[in-house]
Amino acid sequence: MLERVKSTLSAFSAQQRLVLGALLASVTMTTVSLADPKGLRRLERLRSDIERQEQKNRDLRDENARLSKAVKELSAPVSPAALEKEARQQLGFVRQDEVLFKFE
């Protein structure tokens, strides 16, 4: 059997044997990595970390878009309606003819 393998390998060029060896090594490492109980758990943990980070990125993009819009609205020339809206939201301002109800 060993003679048969040697004769088969001698039929390949040195470059082909190198590629075949690299392929076998990568398949072996992948199999060992996936067969290891820590390998699959680590893969799942990394996937969940990626998903959590992507969600944070989406949230931050939304927040950036909201803040960018507020900056544009409050940049010169300032729209009185935008200024009033921000003052009401951030500072709790009310008009003189309005009644404020607080629910806590």
Residue frames as a rotation matrix with the C-alpha (Angstrom) as fourth column:
MET 1
0.573 0.820 0.000 0.00
0.820 -0.573 0.000 0.00
0.000 0.000 -1.000 0.00
LEU 2
0.447 -0.489 -0.749 2.83
0.148 -0.785 0.601 2.38
-0.882 -0.379 -0.279 0.86
GLU 3
-0.636 -0.685 0.355 4.47
0.418 0.082 0.905 1.64
-0.649 0.724 0.234 -2.50
ARG 4
-0.092 0.711 0.697 1.21
0.987 -0.025 0.156 2.45
0.128 0.702 -0.700 -4.23
VAL 5
0.803 0.363 -0.473 0.97
0.480 -0.864 0.151 5.84
-0.354 -0.348 -0.868 -2.46
LYS 6
-0.012 -0.904 -0.428 4.60
0.083 -0.427 0.900 6.60
-0.997 -0.024 0.080 -3.31
SER 7
-0.674 -0.231 0.702 4.08
0.669 0.212 0.712 5.76
-0.314 0.949 0.012 -6.97
THR 8
0.359 0.868 0.343 0.92
0.922 -0.386 0.013 7.89
0.144 0.312 -0.939 -7.08
LEU 9
0.726 -0.121 -0.677 2.73
0.246 -0.873 0.420 10.82
-0.642 -0.472 -0.604 -5.45
SER 10
-0.354 -0.935 -0.008 5.67
0.278 -0.114 0.954 10.53
-0.893 0.336 0.301 -7.82
ALA 11
-0.195 0.379 0.905 3.23
0.981 0.082 0.177 11.04
-0.007 0.922 -0.388 -10.71
PHE 12
0.859 0.507 -0.064 2.58
0.511 -0.858 0.061 14.60
-0.024 -0.085 -0.996 -9.43
SER 13
0.127 -0.804 0.580 4.99
0.344 -0.513 -0.786 17.48
0.930 0.299 0.212 -9.95
ALA 14
-0.673 -0.467 -0.574 6.61
0.693 -0.125 -0.710 19.15
0.260 -0.875 0.408 -6.95
GLN 15
-0.888 0.390 0.245 4.21
-0.409 -0.912 -0.032 22.09
0.211 -0.129 0.969 -7.21
GLN 16
0.013 0.936 -0.352 1.18
-0.452 0.319 0.833 19.78
0.892 0.148 0.427 -7.36
ARG 17
-0.067 -0.095 -0.993 2.45
0.681 0.723 -0.115 17.84
0.729 -0.684 0.017 -4.31
LEU 18
-0.944 -0.304 -0.129 2.87
0.308 -0.670 -0.676 21.12
0.119 -0.677 0.726 -2.44
VAL 19
-0.553 0.816 0.170 -0.69
-0.707 -0.567 0.423 22.21
0.441 0.114 0.890 -3.30
LEU 20
0.183 0.605 -0.775 -2.02
-0.043 0.792 0.609 18.76
0.982 -0.078 0.171 -2.37
GLY 21
-0.446 -0.442 -0.778 -0.14
0.745 0.298 -0.596 18.87
0.495 -0.846 0.197 0.94
ALA 22
-0.984 0.109 0.144 -1.49
-0.159 -0.899 -0.408 22.35
0.085 -0.425 0.901 1.72
LEU 23
-0.195 0.969 -0.151 -5.01
-0.651 -0.012 0.759 21.19
0.734 0.246 0.633 0.87
LEU 24
0.130 0.197 -0.972 -4.72
0.396 0.888 0.233 18.16
0.909 -0.415 0.037 3.12
ALA 25
-0.770 -0.469 -0.432 -3.29
0.585 -0.250 -0.771 20.27
0.253 -0.847 0.467 5.95
SER 26
-0.831 0.493 0.257 -6.11
-0.516 -0.857 -0.023 22.82
0.209 -0.152 0.966 5.71
VAL 27
0.098 0.881 -0.462 -8.79
-0.412 0.458 0.787 20.11
0.906 0.113 0.408 5.59
THR 28
-0.125 -0.225 -0.966 -7.20
0.672 0.697 -0.250 18.43
0.730 -0.681 0.064 8.61
MET 29
-0.955 -0.268 -0.130 -7.00
0.278 -0.648 -0.709 21.69
0.106 -0.713 0.693 10.59
THR 30
-0.524 0.835 0.165 -10.58
-0.706 -0.535 0.464 22.58
0.476 0.127 0.870 9.73
THR 31
0.192 0.585 -0.788 -11.82
-0.015 0.804 0.594 19.15
0.981 -0.103 0.163 10.78
VAL 32
-0.420 -0.422 -0.803 -9.91
0.777 0.290 -0.559 19.27
0.469 -0.859 0.206 14.05
SER 33
-0.986 0.033 0.165 -11.12
-0.095 -0.919 -0.383 22.81
0.139 -0.393 0.909 14.73
LEU 34
-0.235 0.972 0.002 -14.76
-0.758 -0.185 0.625 21.95
0.608 0.146 0.780 14.09
ALA 35
0.151 0.257 -0.955 -14.54
0.235 0.929 0.287 18.65
0.960 -0.268 0.080 15.96
ASP 36
-0.811 -0.479 -0.336 -13.16
0.455 -0.157 -0.876 20.40
0.367 -0.864 0.345 19.04
PRO 37
0.102 0.929 -0.355 -16.09
0.989 -0.055 0.140 21.32
0.110 -0.366 -0.924 21.34
LYS 38
-0.041 -0.171 -0.984 -14.55
0.463 -0.876 0.132 24.71
-0.885 -0.451 0.115 21.98
GLY 39
-0.908 -0.374 0.188 -14.30
0.316 -0.318 0.894 25.32
-0.274 0.871 0.407 18.25
LEU 40
-0.384 0.845 0.373 -18.03
0.683 -0.012 0.730 25.32
0.621 0.535 -0.572 17.57
ARG 41
0.405 0.519 -0.753 -18.85
0.897 -0.386 0.216 27.20
-0.179 -0.763 -0.622 20.77
ARG 42
-0.367 -0.630 -0.685 -16.28
0.407 -0.771 0.490 29.83
-0.836 -0.099 0.539 19.91
LEU 43
-0.895 0.079 0.439 -17.67
0.418 -0.199 0.886 30.11
0.158 0.977 0.145 16.38
GLU 44
0.081 0.996 0.032 -21.20
0.844 -0.085 0.529 30.67
0.530 -0.016 -0.848 17.71
ARG 45
0.309 -0.033 -0.951 -19.95
0.755 -0.600 0.266 33.18
-0.579 -0.800 -0.160 20.27
LEU 46
-0.736 -0.634 -0.238 -18.10
0.324 -0.638 0.698 35.09
-0.594 0.437 0.675 17.56
ARG 47
-0.622 0.590 0.515 -21.20
0.595 -0.071 0.801 35.09
0.509 0.804 -0.307 15.36
SER 48
0.428 0.815 -0.390 -23.32
0.883 -0.283 0.375 36.48
0.195 -0.505 -0.841 18.19
ASP 49
-0.066 -0.541 -0.838 -20.64
0.579 -0.705 0.410 39.10
-0.813 -0.459 0.360 18.92
ILE 50
-0.918 -0.264 0.297 -20.70
0.384 -0.404 0.830 40.13
-0.099 0.876 0.473 15.26
GLU 51
-0.181 0.938 0.297 -24.50
0.742 -0.068 0.667 40.40
0.645 0.341 -0.684 15.24
ARG 52
0.466 0.311 -0.828 -24.50
0.839 -0.453 0.302 42.43
-0.281 -0.836 -0.472 18.48
GLN 53
-0.429 -0.715 -0.553 -21.83
0.426 -0.700 0.573 44.77
-0.796 0.010 0.605 17.09
GLU 54
-0.818 0.199 0.540 -23.72
0.500 -0.221 0.838 45.18
0.286 0.955 0.081 13.80
GLN 55
0.268 0.957 -0.110 -26.85
0.868 -0.190 0.458 46.14
0.418 -0.219 -0.882 15.77
LYS 56
0.235 -0.273 -0.933 -24.85
0.653 -0.667 0.360 48.71
-0.720 -0.693 0.022 17.75
ASN 57
-0.812 -0.581 0.049 -23.50
0.396 -0.487 0.778 50.08
-0.429 0.652 0.626 14.47
ARG 58
-0.397 0.756 0.521 -27.03
0.700 -0.118 0.705 50.39
0.594 0.644 -0.482 13.05
ASP 59
0.518 0.603 -0.607 -28.20
0.855 -0.381 0.351 52.17
-0.020 -0.701 -0.713 16.21
LEU 60
-0.117 -0.662 -0.740 -25.25
0.503 -0.682 0.531 54.55
-0.857 -0.310 0.412 16.07
ARG 61
-0.860 -0.137 0.491 -25.87
0.508 -0.312 0.803 55.29
0.043 0.940 0.338 12.38
ASP 62
0.097 0.975 0.200 -29.50
0.812 -0.194 0.551 56.14
0.576 0.109 -0.810 13.20
GLU 63
0.515 0.028 -0.857 -28.38
0.722 -0.552 0.416 58.36
-0.462 -0.833 -0.305 16.08
ASN 64
-0.579 -0.789 -0.204 -25.81
0.486 -0.535 0.691 60.08
-0.654 0.301 0.694 13.84
ALA 65
-0.612 0.425 0.667 -28.47
0.642 -0.225 0.733 60.73
0.461 0.877 -0.135 11.21
ARG 66
0.483 0.835 -0.265 -30.81
0.824 -0.330 0.461 62.19
0.297 -0.441 -0.847 13.84
LEU 67
0.278 -0.459 -0.844 -28.08
0.592 -0.610 0.527 64.41
-0.756 -0.646 0.102 15.28
SER 68
-0.769 -0.563 0.302 -26.94
0.560 -0.366 0.744 65.50
-0.309 0.741 0.596 11.83
LYS 69
-0.160 0.812 0.561 -30.49
0.762 -0.259 0.593 66.52
0.627 0.522 -0.578 10.99
ALA 70
0.675 0.396 -0.623 -30.75
0.728 -0.497 0.473 68.50
-0.122 -0.772 -0.623 14.25
VAL 71
-0.231 -0.840 -0.491 -27.45
0.560 -0.528 0.639 70.25
-0.796 -0.127 0.592 13.53
LYS 72
-0.760 -0.023 0.649 -28.63
0.623 -0.311 0.718 71.23
0.186 0.950 0.250 10.04
GLU 73
0.246 0.951 0.185 -31.92
0.777 -0.308 0.548 72.54
0.579 0.009 -0.815 11.40
LEU 74
0.773 0.065 -0.631 -30.22
0.555 -0.549 0.625 74.58
-0.306 -0.833 -0.460 14.11
SER 75
-0.383 -0.920 0.085 -27.41
0.825 -0.299 0.479 75.94
-0.415 0.253 0.874 11.90
ALA 76
-0.276 0.229 -0.934 -27.58
-0.143 -0.970 -0.195 79.47
-0.951 0.080 0.300 10.56
PRO 77
-0.595 0.511 0.620 -30.05
-0.620 -0.783 0.051 80.59
0.511 -0.354 0.783 9.37
VAL 78
-0.976 0.214 0.040 -31.97
0.117 0.667 -0.736 79.13
-0.184 -0.714 -0.676 12.28
SER 79
-0.429 0.903 0.024 -35.55
0.110 0.026 0.994 78.19
0.897 0.429 -0.110 11.63
PRO 80
-0.502 0.277 0.819 -37.76
-0.813 -0.475 -0.337 79.52
0.296 -0.835 0.463 14.44
ALA 81
0.612 0.782 -0.115 -39.88
-0.709 0.608 0.358 76.38
0.350 -0.137 0.927 14.34
ALA 82
0.369 -0.564 -0.739 -36.83
0.249 0.826 -0.506 74.12
0.895 0.003 0.446 14.69
LEU 83
-0.670 -0.633 0.387 -35.47
-0.146 -0.399 -0.905 76.25
0.728 -0.663 0.175 17.54
GLU 84
-0.104 0.733 0.672 -38.81
-0.972 -0.218 0.086 76.12
0.210 -0.644 0.736 19.36
LYS 85
0.715 0.381 -0.586 -39.06
-0.354 0.920 0.167 72.37
0.602 0.088 0.793 18.86
GLU 86
-0.070 -0.843 -0.534 -35.60
0.349 0.480 -0.805 71.77
0.934 -0.243 0.261 20.36
ALA 87
-0.712 -0.156 0.685 -36.25
-0.481 -0.602 -0.637 74.14
0.512 -0.783 0.354 23.26
ARG 88
0.303 0.904 0.303 -39.49
-0.914 0.185 0.361 72.33
0.270 -0.386 0.882 24.04
GLN 89
0.728 -0.004 -0.686 -37.93
-0.047 0.997 -0.057 68.86
0.684 0.074 0.725 23.83
GLN 90
-0.093 -0.912 -0.399 -34.61
0.491 0.307 -0.815 69.48
0.866 -0.272 0.419 25.56
LEU 91
-0.901 -0.330 0.283 -35.49
-0.016 -0.626 -0.779 72.20
0.434 -0.706 0.559 28.06
GLY 92
-0.503 0.776 -0.379 -39.17
0.864 0.440 -0.246 71.49
-0.024 -0.451 -0.892 28.66
PHE 93
-0.945 0.150 -0.291 -40.30
-0.131 -0.988 -0.085 74.96
-0.300 -0.042 0.953 27.59
VAL 94
-0.249 0.924 0.289 -44.02
0.950 0.292 -0.114 75.67
-0.190 0.246 -0.950 27.22
ARG 95
-0.540 0.173 0.824 -45.91
0.316 -0.865 0.389 78.63
0.780 0.471 0.413 25.83
GLN 96
-0.944 0.172 0.281 -47.73
-0.329 -0.550 -0.768 81.01
0.022 -0.818 0.575 28.19
ASP 97
-0.109 0.993 -0.043 -51.15
-0.993 -0.106 0.056 79.82
0.051 0.049 0.998 27.04
GLU 98
0.029 0.058 -0.998 -50.31
-0.299 0.953 0.047 76.12
0.954 0.297 0.044 27.46
VAL 99
0.544 0.138 0.828 -50.80
-0.835 0.184 0.518 73.88
-0.081 -0.973 0.215 30.45
LEU 100
-0.311 -0.756 -0.576 -48.16
-0.678 0.601 -0.423 71.27
0.666 0.259 -0.700 31.21
PHE 101
0.786 0.504 0.359 -49.16
-0.617 0.607 0.501 67.91
0.035 -0.615 0.788 32.62
LYS 102
-0.354 -0.920 -0.168 -46.40
-0.848 0.391 -0.359 65.72
0.396 0.016 -0.918 34.05
PHE 103
0.832 0.552 -0.057 -47.03
-0.493 0.784 0.378 62.01
0.253 -0.286 0.924 34.50
GLU 104
-0.262 -0.964 0.048 -44.51
-0.860 0.211 -0.465 60.15
0.438 -0.163 -0.884 36.58
